[in-house]
C-alpha cells in the first residue's frame, strides 16, 4: 500500500500545527505524512535523526512543511526542550499524536524490572509528559487535539507482554481522564487502537505466528500504517469535534465490541 495519497482532497487541516512522536518510521511516519497531506505543518519527533530527516524530505518534496526535533520520550528533559523548540519554530501546537513506543517482551515470571520500567516510562509516562507540555499552546487558543496510539493488546491483553499491555491500557485511561479535564476548553482527547499492523515491530514475528494472527482477523489481512494514519487524521480534524474520550479500533475486526 502506498504511504501517500496523491491529490488528496478530503479532510483539511490547513493552518494547523501537529507534533508526532516516533515519526521516523512505521505508524508515526504514516501519521506525519497523512497530516501533512491534509495541510498541517508537522513537527517530527524521534530519536533517529537520519530517519526523521528522510520523513521530512518526503513531506517537503510533496509541498508540505516539516521540521525535525530530537526527542526521546523516556527523557522528561528532552520532551520539554523538544516541544518548546517545536512551538518556537512553528508558532503554536494544535495537534499532538503520542505514538512513540517500545516493546520488551518476556513472560511475567521472567521479566526484569528494567524491562517493565522502560516500557511504562516510554509508552505511558512519555505520552503523559508530552501531553502536559503541549497543553499550554492548546489552552491559550482554546482548540486542540491529543491522539494517543494505544493497541489492541491494551484492550485484550497478550501473553508475554504484561508490560506493553499495561502501558497501552494505561494510555486508554489517560485518554479518558484528559478528555474529561479538557473538554470545556475545546480540546478533544482520543485514542486509536491498532490491531496487527505490518511494521518493524511485527516483522520479527515468525511466519507461523503471522499466519496464526491473520487467521484471527475477519477482514483476512494485516493492517498497514496508513490505515492507522487515516483514523488519526480524522480525529485531528473539525469533522471529529464531537468525539472525545473515545478509543477507535483499527483492527480488521480482530476485536469487536
N, C-alpha and C positions, 0 to 999 in steps of 0.2 A: 504494500500500500504506500502510495506517495506521501511524503511528510508535508507537502504543501498542496494547496488547492488554488490553482491558477484562476485569476479573475474572480476571487471570492466576493460575493455581493450580498451576503446575508447580514448577520448581526454586526453592528458597527460600534467601535469603541474609540472613535476619533476624539482626541483631546485628553484621553485617559492615560495615566502612567501606571504600569504594572511592574511588580518585582516578583520574580520566580526563583525560588531556591532549588538547588540541584538541577540547574538549567543546562548543564553541559552535555547531557545525554538522556536517552530514554524518554520517559513521560515528561520530565521537566523541559527538555528541549522541544518536544512537540507542543507543550503548552505555550512556551515562549513564542514559537513560530505562529501558532494559531492566534494568539492575542495581537501579535504584530500585524498579521494579515488583516485583522479587523480594524486596524488603525491606531492601536495603542503604542506608545513609546514603552520599551521594555528594558528594565534593569535585570541583567542576567547575573545570578549569584551562584557560586560553587567554589570548590577548592581547586579544580583543574583549570588553570588559566588558558592553556592551549586549546582545550575543547570549548571553553567559553568563547574564545576568540573565533573559532570556527563557526559556532552558532551565530555570533554577532555578524560575521561576514555574510552568512547565508541570509539573514534578515535584511541587512543593508543592500545586498545585491537585488533583493526584491522590492526595494524602495522604502523599507521601514527604518525605524530608528531603534538602535540597541546600544546599550553601554554595559560594560562588564565590571563586576566587583567581586573581589576575592572574599568569600565568607564561608567559614567552616561553622556550621550551625551548632557544633558542640562547644563553641567558644563564645561566651557572652560578650567579650570584648570585641571580637570580630563582627558579631551581629550588630552591636551598637555603632561601631565605626563604619561598617559597610552600608547600613541603611541610612545613616546620617549623610554619607557621601553620595548615595543614590538620590536622596531628596535634594541635596545641594546641586547636583548635576542636572537633574530633570525637573526641579521646581516643586514637586509635590509627590505624593504617593496615593493612588486611588484604589489599586487592586494588589492584594498580596496572595500569592499562591505558595503555600507551605508544602513543598514536595520533597525536599531533601530527606533521604532516609538510608539506613543501612540494615543489614541482617547479620546476625552471628548465631547460626542455628546449632543447637545441641539439645539432646534430651534433658529434661529438667534436672534429673538426678546427677547429670554430669556437667551442667552449665556452670561456668565460673562466674563469680560475682562481677568480674570486669566485663564479661560479655553481656550480662544483664544491664549493668550501669551504662555501658557505651551505647547500647541500643535505645534505652529510655532517654538518655541525655540528648542523643542526636534527633531521634524521631519525635519525641513528645516535648521535652523541655525546649528543644530548639524551636519548635513551632510556637510554643507559648512566648518565648523571648522575642521572636521575630514579630509576632502579632503585637506585643507590647510596644515595641519600637515603632511600628507602623501607625499606631493609633493616633499619635499626635497630629499628623497631617490629615488623617481621615476625620477626626473630631473637629478640627478647625473648619473644614469645608462642608461638614455635615453630609458626607457621602463617602461610602467605602464598601469594598467587597473583600472579605477574607475567605479563602477557599483552601481547605485542608485536604491533602491527598492521604486518605486512610487506606484500608484494604479490606477485602472480603474476610481475611483472617482476623480482623478486629471485630467482625460480626459473628463468626462461627468457630473461631479458634483453629489451631493447627498443631498437630503433634510435632515436637522438635522445635517449636517456635514460640515458646512461652513468653520470651522477652519481646519478640516482634509483635505477636498478637496483643500483648498487654499494652505496648506503646500505641498501636493503632486503635485499640478500643479506647484508650485514654484520649486520643485525638477526637473521637466521636463525642466523648463527654465534654472536652474542651470546646468543641464546636457549639454544643448546645448551651453551655454556660455563657460563652461570649455572645452568642446570639441574643440571649435574654438581657445581658448587660447593655448591649449596644443598639438595640432596635430603635430606641427613642431618638437616636442620633442619625437615623437613616443609614446605618451600617449593617449590612447583612453578613452572616457568617454561616457557611455551609461546608459540607464535606463531599468528596467524591470517593467512592469505594470501588476501585478496580478489582476484577477477578484475575484470571490468568491472562497476563499480557506479555507479549514477546518483547523482552528487554534483556539487558546484560545480566540482570539478577536471575532471570528464569532460564537463560541459556545454559547454565551449569547443570540443569536437571538432566538425568539420564533419559534416553529415548523412551524406555518403558514407563518412566514417571510421567513424561509428557503425554504419552498415549492414555494413561490412566486418567489424567486430568481432563483431557479432551473428551473422554467418554462421559464425564460428569456435566458437560456443557450442552444444554439443549440446542443452541444455535450451531453446535458442531465445529466451532473454530476458536482459535485463540484470539484475544483482542490485540489490537495494535495501539501504540502510544497515541495515535491520532484519535482513536475512539474516546480516550480519556480527555484529551485536549478539547474535543468538541463540547463535552459536558462542562468543562471548566470555562470555556468561552461563553457559553450560555449563562452560567451562574454569575459571571462577571458583568453581564450586560443589564441594561434597563429592563429588558424583557423578563428578567428574573427578580424584579424589585419586590414582589410579594412572597418571596421564598426565603425563609431564614430558619436556621436550626435543623436543616434537612440533610439527610445522607442519601445522595444519589448513587445508586448501584449501577456500575458499568461492568457487568459480568457475564453477559450472554445467557442469563437465566440460571447460572450455576447455583445461586442462592435467591430464593424468591420470598416475598412476604415482609 
